[in-house]
Amino acid sequence: MVKSAPNNLLTDSSTRGFLFIVIAILLLSSPILFLPKEQATFWINGWNNPFFDLFFKYITHLGDGLVFIPVVIFLLFRSYVMAGFFAFFVIIEAIIVQLVLKKGIFAYIDRPMSYIQDFDLLHQVEGVHLHGLHTFPSGHTQSVFLVAFFLVWALKKGPVINFLILSIAVLTGLSRVYILQHFFVDIWVGAAIGFGLPFITIYLLQRFGKFPGSEKRLVLGKK
């Protein structure tokens, strides 16, 4: 008898499809990384209008840490293992992005307001407090792509739901450029870390039989 291959992230069509789309977006947008980093800022910020001001001002908060709370509660009803891994990567990625990269190795890199000459000529969204340092990579983008990965993995829905989740993640990342908090390279790397680190880690654990197999989850009303 031929032994069947163990289930992993790539055997699930929904998660696999999401992976391919994220990789495609990163690859297709990668040429922008070779341009002067303020150029994408000028282009994205140049699309300003009252609707985009309001939209991006608020959607950017989907990358805030408070979003982790409802997500981990939702995951508890899907799988204790998923919720545990999500909490683990929230902590690990926060250490990598916030401490090691943003405020460690790349602490000297300026944000747009400190880097761009004639910054005051750019469109600034009213009510947004701009920062001057710790731009690389974007923590908000890393956070929202981490959330996106776990939601797609937990829901296992079709392309419509995956497209909606990915669109929200992409728009949240672009909001960081529109409101002049980050450069495009910051959100590109943030997205790669947010999605890539948990995907690669969990896939390898599954591939080599080291991933916990428990199906336990939170059930309301259970006696």
N, C-alpha and C positions, 0 to 999 in steps of 0.2 A: 504494500500500500504506500502511495506517495503521500508524504506528510504535507499538509497544507501550510502555506505561509501564514505567519501570525498577523492578526489585524494590526494596522498602524494608520497613521494619519494619511498616508498616500493610498490606502485601500478604500478610503471613504471618498466617493466622488465629489461630495460637496466641499470638503476640506481641501481636497486635491485641486479642484477647480479654483478655489479661492487663492491657493498658493500660486498657481500659474498666473493668475491675473495680477496679483501683487508684484510678482517678479517682473512681469511684462511692463507694468507701470514704472517700476524702478529703472529697468533697462532703457525704456523709451525716453524717460526724462533725464537719464544720466548725462547726455551731452550738455545740459544746462550747467552741470558742475564745472565745466571747463571754461565757462564764460566768466567775466568779472562778476564777483558775487553780488554786487549791487544792481546788476542789470535786470535780473529777474524781479528784484524788489521794485524797480521803477515800473516795469511792465505790469505786475500784479496790482500794485498800489494805484497805477494809472487808470484802472477800471472803476475807480471810486464813484459812488453815487449814494444817495440817502438809504436806499434799500440794502445795498451791500454793507454800508456802515453798520446798520442795525443788525443784519444777519450775522456778519463775521464777529461783531462785538460780543454776541451771546453764544454762538456756536463754539467759539474758542474755549469756553468753560467746560466743554465735554472732555477736555484734556486735564482738568483739575483732579487732584487726588480724591476729592469727595465722591467722584463717580465710581471709585473702586468699591464703595460700601454697598450700593444696590446690586452691583455686578456679583460680588462674592456671595451675597444673600441668594441671588438667583441661582448661582452655580451650586449652592448647597442643596437645592431641590433637584439638581441634575445628578450630581455625584460629589461625594466628600473628597474623592481623589482630585477631581477637577478644581474644586474650590481650594484645596490645599496647595496644588501646583500654582494656581493663580496668585494666592497670597505669597507664595515663595518668590515668584517672578516679580511681583510688585516690589518686594524688598530688594531683591538682587539687582533689578534694573534701576531702582532708585539709587542704590549705592554706586553702580557703574556710571550712570548718566549724571546724577547730581553731584556726587562727591569726587569720583575718580576723574571724570572728563570735564564737566562744566566748571567745577570749582577747584580742580586739581591741575591736570595736564594742560587744559585749554583755558585756564582762568583768565589769562591775559587778553583773550580775543574779545574785541568790542562788539556790541550790538549795533544795529543800524543807526541809532540816534547819535552814537559816539564815533561811528566809522565814516558815515557818508557826509561829504562836504555839502554845504547848503541844504542840510537836512530839513530846515524849516520850510523849504519850498515844496516838500512832499505833503500829500494829504494825510492829516492826522485825525483819527477817529476821536470824537469828543468823549470824554469820560474814561479813556484808556490811559493808565499810568505806565509810561515807558521806562524800561531799564537800560542801563548803559553797558553792563558787563555780563559775562557768563552766558554767551549766546550759543555755544556749540557743545553738544547737539541740542535740539529742541525737546525739552522734557514733556511738554504737552503732546507733541506728536508721538513720541515714544509711548506715552501712556495710552493714547486713544487707539494706537495700533495693537498694543498688548491686549486691550479690552476687545478689539475687533476679532483678533485671533480666537480668544476663548469663547466669544459669543458664537462664532461660526462653528467652532468645534462642538460646542454644547448643543446648539440648535439642530445642526445637520439638516438644514432646509435646502431648498433649491436655489437656482441662480438669482431669482428676483430678490430674495431676502439677503443673499450674499452681496448683491450689487448695492442694495440699500445700506448695509453695514459698511461696506467699503467706501461708498460715496460720502457717508458721514465722516469716516476717518480721514479721507483725503481733504474734504472741505475744512475740517478742523485743523489739519496741518497747514493748508493754504491760508487760513485765517491768521496764522502767526506771522506770515509774510505781509498780508494785506494791512494788518494793524501796526506793522513796523516793529514787531518784537523780535523777529528772527530773519535770517537769510534763507534762501532756498536750500542751500547745502545743509543747514541745520535741521530742517524738517525732513530732508531726504535721509540723512543718517539716523535721525530719530525714528523714522518709520522702519528702517531696516533693522534697527536694534529691537524695537518694540515687538515686531512680528517675528523676526528671524531667530532671535535667541530662544524663545519658548518652543517654536516649531522644531528647530534642529535638535534641541535637548530632548524633547518628548519623543520625537521620531526615533532617535538613537536608542532611548530607553526601551521603546516598544520593539524596535528591530532586534535588539539583543536580549529580549525577554526579561528586562529589569524593571518594567513599568508595573506598578501595583495593579492587581486585577480586581479589586473590590468594586462591587456595584452598589454599595450602600449609599443612601441619600436621605435627605430630610423629607419626612412625610407628615403633613399636617393631619391631626386627628387620629394618629396611630396610637392604639392602646398598648 
